Amino acid sequence: MKQLLVLTTLISSVIMSSVAYAEWTMVTKNVNGNTFYVDLDRIRKHDGKVYFWHLLDYSKPTKTGVLSSKVYLEAECGRFRFRILNDTYYNGPMASGTVNSSNYTPDENWIYPPPNSPFEDVLKTACNHKTMQ
């Protein structure tokens, strides 16, 4: 009976974790082991701009206890730049756990990702997604 309970719990946790993370597509990892994701199902195009969600899962907590961040971005693919519209930082992995901090004020400045950086890969993924062509 105990083995059946353990097996049921294990199977349930695997199914639930795959559902919880299903919308995030891994794009890349950086040299520190941080993992970068994009939600491909929620990429939107409006007035020549692309809007999408990006998740960063840290390999270890920051000094303030942050393990992940979820950011809504506005991108101009032609100019290959983006800016942050809002961002939220979590104490758990994959945008889970307690919210550490949030910012809902859009950045005024555009960010140009450095060549060969994870942010370049994230922007390329969003701009080249099939819904954008």
VMD Tcl script that draws the C-alpha trace (Angstrom):
set ca {
  {0.00 0.00 0.00}
  {2.83 2.39 0.89}
  {4.52 1.71 -2.47}
  {1.29 2.53 -4.30}
  {1.02 5.83 -2.44}
  {4.64 6.73 -3.26}
  {4.15 5.80 -6.93}
  {0.92 7.81 -7.18}
  {2.56 10.84 -5.57}
  {5.55 10.62 -7.92}
  {3.42 10.34 -11.05}
  {1.17 13.21 -9.94}
  {4.12 15.50 -9.26}
  {5.63 14.79 -12.69}
  {2.33 15.48 -14.46}
  {1.62 18.64 -12.46}
  {5.11 20.05 -12.95}
  {5.00 19.49 -16.70}
  {1.62 21.26 -16.90}
  {2.83 24.17 -14.77}
  {5.85 24.77 -16.99}
  {4.23 23.85 -20.32}
  {3.93 27.38 -21.68}
  {7.64 28.20 -21.30}
  {10.05 27.24 -24.07}
  {13.71 27.13 -23.09}
  {15.83 29.38 -25.29}
  {19.31 29.17 -23.77}
  {21.48 28.96 -20.65}
  {24.25 31.38 -19.80}
  {27.69 30.60 -18.35}
  {26.32 30.97 -14.80}
  {23.70 28.27 -15.41}
  {20.76 30.69 -15.54}
  {18.03 29.49 -17.92}
  {16.15 31.80 -20.30}
  {12.62 31.01 -21.50}
  {10.00 32.58 -23.81}
  {6.25 31.95 -23.81}
  {5.75 31.27 -27.53}
  {1.96 30.94 -27.22}
  {1.55 34.50 -25.98}
  {3.67 36.37 -28.53}
  {1.59 39.21 -30.02}
  {2.19 41.68 -32.83}
  {0.61 45.14 -32.83}
  {1.49 48.27 -34.80}
  {4.80 46.79 -35.97}
  {5.92 45.83 -32.48}
  {6.15 42.43 -30.81}
  {4.98 41.82 -27.24}
  {6.02 38.73 -25.31}
  {6.74 37.17 -21.91}
  {10.25 36.14 -20.89}
  {11.18 34.10 -17.82}
  {14.64 33.91 -16.28}
  {15.29 31.03 -13.89}
  {18.42 31.65 -11.79}
  {20.74 28.74 -10.98}
  {21.12 30.04 -7.41}
  {19.32 32.71 -5.37}
  {20.41 36.34 -5.57}
  {21.41 38.24 -2.42}
  {17.74 39.24 -1.99}
  {16.52 35.64 -2.37}
  {15.25 35.89 -5.95}
  {15.22 32.60 -7.88}
  {13.31 33.72 -10.99}
  {11.86 36.69 -12.84}
  {9.00 37.08 -15.30}
  {9.17 40.07 -17.64}
  {6.75 41.46 -20.24}
  {8.67 42.98 -23.15}
  {7.96 45.23 -26.11}
  {10.29 44.64 -29.07}
  {11.06 46.30 -32.36}
  {12.46 43.46 -34.42}
  {13.61 45.65 -37.33}
  {15.73 47.77 -35.03}
  {16.51 44.67 -32.93}
  {15.79 46.26 -29.58}
  {13.41 45.81 -26.66}
  {12.20 47.50 -23.52}
  {10.69 46.21 -20.31}
  {7.00 46.97 -19.76}
  {6.74 45.23 -16.40}
  {8.76 42.78 -14.35}
  {8.17 40.60 -11.30}
  {10.76 38.78 -9.19}
  {10.00 35.55 -7.30}
  {11.60 33.65 -4.43}
  {10.78 30.32 -6.14}
  {11.88 28.79 -9.45}
  {9.88 29.22 -12.68}
  {7.97 32.30 -11.41}
  {6.64 30.51 -8.34}
  {6.66 31.18 -4.63}
  {6.46 34.55 -2.97}
  {6.75 37.74 -5.03}
  {9.94 39.49 -3.96}
  {9.27 42.69 -5.94}
  {7.38 44.03 -8.96}
  {7.62 47.00 -11.27}
  {4.71 47.99 -13.51}
  {6.22 51.20 -14.89}
  {7.43 50.72 -18.49}
  {11.06 51.59 -19.18}
  {11.53 54.65 -21.36}
  {14.88 53.47 -22.73}
  {15.33 50.74 -25.32}
  {17.83 47.94 -24.77}
  {20.02 46.67 -27.61}
  {21.14 43.15 -26.66}
  {24.88 42.51 -26.90}
  {25.99 40.12 -29.67}
  {26.13 36.45 -28.67}
  {24.26 37.10 -25.43}
  {21.28 35.22 -23.97}
  {19.14 38.34 -24.48}
  {20.05 38.32 -28.18}
  {18.83 34.71 -28.32}
  {15.59 35.61 -26.51}
  {14.88 38.50 -28.89}
  {15.68 36.38 -31.96}
  {13.33 33.65 -30.69}
  {10.45 36.09 -30.22}
  {11.04 37.93 -33.50}
  {11.47 34.77 -35.59}
  {8.53 32.85 -34.13}
  {6.14 31.58 -36.81}
  {3.28 33.84 -35.65}
  {5.43 36.84 -36.51}
  {6.17 35.92 -40.15}
}
mol new
graphics top color blue
foreach p $ca { graphics top sphere $p radius 0.5 }
foreach p [lrange $ca 0 end-1] q [lrange $ca 1 end] { graphics top cylinder $p $q radius 0.2 }
display resetview
